[in-house]
Amino acid sequence: DCLGIRQGEKVLMTIDSRISDYPGIAELTQALAAAMAERGLDPTIVTYEARVKKGAEIPELVTAAAMEADVLIALNSASYLHSSAFPKIYGAGRKLRVMLLPAGESVNRGGDSIYRLLPRTKEEMLQVAAITSAVGKKFAEKPHTVHFTAANGTDLMFKLGQLRRNVLTGICKDPGSSALLPGGTLSLGIDEGTASGTVVVDAELAKIPGLLKEPIIFSIKDGYATSVEGGGEATLLKEMIDQIPYPMKEKLCVAEFGLGMNAKAELNGDSSEGERILGAAHIGFGANMTFGGTVKIPAWHFDCIIPNATVEVDGELILKDGKYLI
């Protein structure tokens, strides 16, 4: 129902050596392999040594194998969505279908929350997919100007259209489509150099464990954050940023905008769940190569969760204080 795998297709499942450290992932891997075997499919399963210091980066041989596949199912301790390999795997014109399953890092932060969000029935899966698709249509095809605000002081303008726009329904049957399970979120590449305004993050930020104790404020001009202000957590984030050996402009590139559509999701300190919260928005900073952008910093991308968002697309109000109007 999610991937529509057909007989004769080349299916690759990638797993890294750290999945045994996280609850549930080994069992999920076994269940997937068994389900495919029952249907007469013959997947190739590749396990590789996790590169702890480089996070999501994967070996060249694994990248090469993925580039030969019709279907890729990735289940890893660190999702390689924002790795330097992903643009090669998912390169322009590829018909590959990609399914990214819950990463161990999310399970480690949020317990079993990411599994709790997975649909228990086909009907539930289709309902989340339908809502996500309906909202996604407002951002499809042509270029768009987006105005994103929130009661916490967030006020950001930016453009979409030059980079990849992912409507992550949880279903990826079409050639060239992708899914990031659990479904129920948009992941849209912001046009480089177009974002300006202020982002106030007072809920969750991927690099900071748990819920934020104090707001972190990003001042943004011409597509990147020019300052990061706040209390101790903002200081901690700036220390992390300073350790990345890339230009500051790239490290703080405003890379991504997203919205959540999963009614099960809630704030619990796990940004992977936070970006799926119904009516919440997220802004991603750092690498944008997965969207086809020029900022290619391996494994450096962090999402900021802002609940109860208000969003206008080309002047049309589609979301007001966390409630969809479409």
C-alpha positions in Angstrom: 0.0 0.0 0.0 2.9 2.4 0.7 5.5 1.5 -2.0 3.6 -0.6 -4.5 6.5 -2.9 -5.1 6.1 -5.1 -8.2 7.7 -8.4 -9.1 11.1 -8.0 -10.7 11.9 -4.7 -9.2 15.2 -4.2 -7.5 14.6 -3.5 -3.8 17.4 -2.4 -1.5 17.1 -2.2 2.3 20.0 -0.4 4.1 20.7 -0.9 7.8 23.7 0.3 9.8 25.5 -1.4 12.7 24.0 0.7 15.4 20.4 -0.3 15.1 20.7 -2.9 17.8 21.3 0.0 20.2 17.7 1.2 19.7 14.4 -0.5 20.8 12.2 -1.8 18.1 14.3 -1.2 15.0 15.7 -4.8 14.6 12.2 -6.2 15.0 10.9 -3.7 12.4 13.7 -4.8 10.0 12.8 -8.5 10.4 9.1 -7.7 9.9 9.8 -5.9 6.6 12.0 -8.6 5.3 9.4 -11.3 6.2 6.6 -9.3 4.6 8.5 -9.0 1.3 9.4 -12.7 1.3 5.7 -13.6 1.8 4.9 -11.7 -1.4 7.6 -13.4 -3.4 9.9 -10.4 -3.5 13.7 -10.7 -3.2 15.2 -7.7 -1.5 18.9 -7.1 -1.1 19.7 -6.1 2.5 22.9 -4.3 3.1 24.3 -3.7 6.6 27.2 -1.3 7.0 29.4 0.0 9.9 27.8 3.2 11.3 30.0 6.3 11.0 29.4 7.8 14.4 31.4 11.0 14.0 29.9 11.7 10.5 26.4 10.9 11.6 24.3 10.2 8.5 27.1 9.7 6.0 27.2 6.3 4.3 29.9 4.3 2.5 30.4 4.8 -1.2 29.5 1.2 -2.0 26.2 1.6 -0.3 25.5 4.8 -2.3 26.4 3.0 -5.5 24.0 0.1 -4.7 21.2 2.6 -3.9 21.7 4.3 -7.3 21.0 0.9 -9.0 17.8 0.2 -7.1 14.1 0.7 -8.1 13.1 1.0 -4.5 15.2 2.0 -1.5 14.1 1.3 2.1 16.4 3.0 4.6 16.3 2.1 8.2 19.3 3.6 10.0 20.4 4.9 13.4 20.9 8.3 11.7 18.6 9.2 8.8 20.7 10.1 5.7 18.1 12.4 4.3 20.5 15.3 4.7 23.7 13.4 3.9 26.0 14.2 1.0 25.0 10.8 -0.5 21.3 11.5 -0.7 21.4 14.0 -3.7 23.4 11.3 -5.7 20.9 8.5 -4.7 17.9 10.7 -5.5 19.5 12.5 -8.4 17.6 14.5 -11.1 15.6 12.3 -13.4 15.8 9.2 -11.2 12.7 7.0 -11.0 13.7 5.6 -7.6 11.1 5.4 -4.9 12.6 6.1 -1.4 11.1 5.1 1.9 12.9 6.5 5.0 11.8 4.7 8.1 12.1 5.9 11.8 15.7 6.6 12.6 17.3 5.3 15.8 18.2 8.9 16.8 14.6 9.8 17.0 13.7 6.6 19.0 16.5 7.4 21.4 15.2 10.9 22.1 11.5 10.2 22.2 11.2 6.7 23.4 8.6 4.9 21.3 6.8 8.1 20.2 7.8 7.8 16.5 6.3 4.3 16.4 3.2 5.4 18.2 2.5 7.8 15.2 2.7 5.0 12.6 -0.8 4.1 11.3 -2.4 1.0 12.7 -4.9 0.5 9.8 -4.9 1.2 6.1 -7.8 3.6 6.6 -5.8 5.7 9.1 -2.8 5.8 6.7 -5.0 7.0 3.8 -6.7 9.7 6.0 -3.3 11.2 7.0 -2.2 10.9 3.3 -5.3 12.7 2.1 -4.9 15.7 4.5 -1.2 16.0 3.7 -1.9 15.9 0.0 -4.7 18.6 0.2 -2.4 21.0 2.1 0.5 20.1 -0.2 -1.4 21.2 -3.3 -1.3 24.8 -2.1 2.5 24.7 -2.5 2.7 22.7 -5.7 4.0 23.4 -9.2 4.4 27.2 -9.7 6.6 29.5 -7.5 5.0 30.8 -4.3 5.5 33.6 -1.8 4.9 32.5 1.7 4.3 34.6 4.9 4.7 32.6 8.1 3.8 34.1 11.5 3.1 32.9 15.0 1.9 34.5 18.3 5.4 34.0 19.7 6.9 36.8 17.5 7.8 34.7 14.4 7.4 36.7 11.2 9.1 35.3 8.1 8.7 35.9 4.4 10.3 33.6 1.8 9.8 32.1 -1.7 9.4 28.5 -3.0 9.8 27.1 -6.4 13.5 26.7 -7.3 14.1 23.7 -5.0 12.4 20.4 -4.3 9.1 20.3 -2.5 8.3 17.1 -0.7 4.7 16.2 0.2 5.3 13.4 2.7 2.0 11.5 2.7 3.6 8.2 3.7 2.8 6.8 0.3 5.3 6.7 -2.6 4.1 4.5 -5.4 4.9 7.0 -8.2 8.3 7.0 -9.8 10.6 9.5 -8.3 8.5 9.9 -5.1 9.6 9.6 -1.5 8.1 8.9 1.9 9.3 9.6 5.4 7.4 7.5 7.8 5.3 8.3 9.9 3.5 10.4 7.2 1.8 13.7 7.7 4.3 16.5 6.9 5.5 18.8 4.2 9.2 19.4 3.6 9.8 22.3 1.2 13.1 23.7 0.0 13.2 27.5 0.5 14.7 29.4 -2.4 18.2 30.5 -1.4 18.5 34.1 -0.5 14.8 34.9 -0.2 14.0 34.4 3.5 13.9 37.5 5.7 12.4 38.2 9.1 12.4 36.7 12.5 12.0 33.1 13.7 11.3 32.6 17.5 11.6 29.0 18.6 10.2 28.3 22.1 9.1 24.7 21.7 11.6 22.3 20.1 14.9 22.5 18.3 16.5 19.3 16.9 20.0 20.0 18.3 18.8 20.7 21.9 17.5 17.7 23.9 14.0 18.0 25.3 11.6 21.0 25.3 13.2 24.4 25.2 13.4 26.3 28.5 13.9 29.7 26.9 13.2 31.0 23.4 15.9 31.0 20.8 15.6 34.0 18.3 17.0 33.9 14.8 17.2 37.2 12.9 17.2 36.4 9.2 18.2 38.5 6.2 18.7 37.5 2.5 18.3 33.8 3.2 20.4 33.2 6.3 20.4 33.9 10.0 22.6 36.9 10.9 22.2 36.3 14.7 21.1 33.7 17.2 20.0 35.1 20.6 18.5 33.7 23.8 19.6 32.1 27.0 21.8 29.1 27.8 20.3 26.9 25.1 21.0 29.5 22.5 24.6 29.7 23.7 24.9 25.9 23.5 23.5 26.0 19.9 26.1 28.7 18.9 28.9 26.5 20.4 27.7 23.6 18.2 27.6 25.9 15.1 31.1 27.2 15.8 32.4 23.6 15.7 31.3 23.0 12.1 34.1 23.9 9.7 32.1 25.7 7.1 31.3 29.4 6.4 28.7 30.8 8.9 26.4 31.9 6.0 26.1 28.2 4.9 25.7 26.9 8.5 22.8 29.2 9.1 21.2 29.0 5.6 17.4 29.0 5.9 16.9 25.7 4.1 13.4 24.3 4.7 9.8 25.1 5.6 7.3 22.4 6.6 3.9 21.9 8.1 2.4 19.1 10.2 -0.8 17.1 9.6 -0.7 14.2 12.0 -3.3 14.5 14.8 -1.5 12.0 16.9 1.7 14.0 17.2 2.5 16.2 20.2 5.3 18.1 21.8 7.5 15.8 23.7 11.1 17.0 23.0 11.5 14.9 19.8 11.6 17.3 16.8 10.9 14.3 14.4 7.5 14.1 16.0 7.2 17.8 16.5 7.3 18.5 12.7 4.3 16.3 12.3 2.1 18.1 14.8 -1.2 19.2 13.3 -1.0 22.9 12.5 2.7 23.3 13.6 5.4 24.7 11.3 9.1 23.9 11.2 12.0 25.8 9.8 15.2 24.0 8.9 18.6 25.6 9.0 21.9 24.3 7.4 22.3 21.9 4.5 19.8 22.1 1.7 21.4 19.7 -0.8 18.5 17.2 -0.3 16.3 19.8 -1.9 18.8 20.4 -4.8 20.4 23.5 -3.1 24.0 24.5 -3.0 24.7 24.2 0.7 26.4 20.8 1.1 27.4 20.4 4.7 27.3 16.7 5.6 24.9 15.8 8.4 24.4 19.4 9.4 20.7 20.4 9.3 18.4 21.2 12.2 14.7 21.7 12.4 13.0 24.2 14.7 9.3 23.5 15.7 6.8 26.3 16.0 3.3 25.2 17.0 0.0 27.0 16.2 1.4 28.6 13.0 -0.3 31.1 10.7 0.5 30.8 7.0 -0.4 32.8 3.9 0.5 31.4 0.4 0.4 34.1 -2.3 -1.8 36.2 0.0 -4.3 33.3 0.7 -4.6 32.4 4.4 -4.5 28.6 4.6 -3.6 28.1 8.3 -4.6 30.3 11.2 -3.3 29.7 14.7 -2.8 26.0 14.0 -6.1 25.4 12.3 -6.3 24.7 8.6 -8.8 26.7 6.5 -8.8 24.5 3.4 
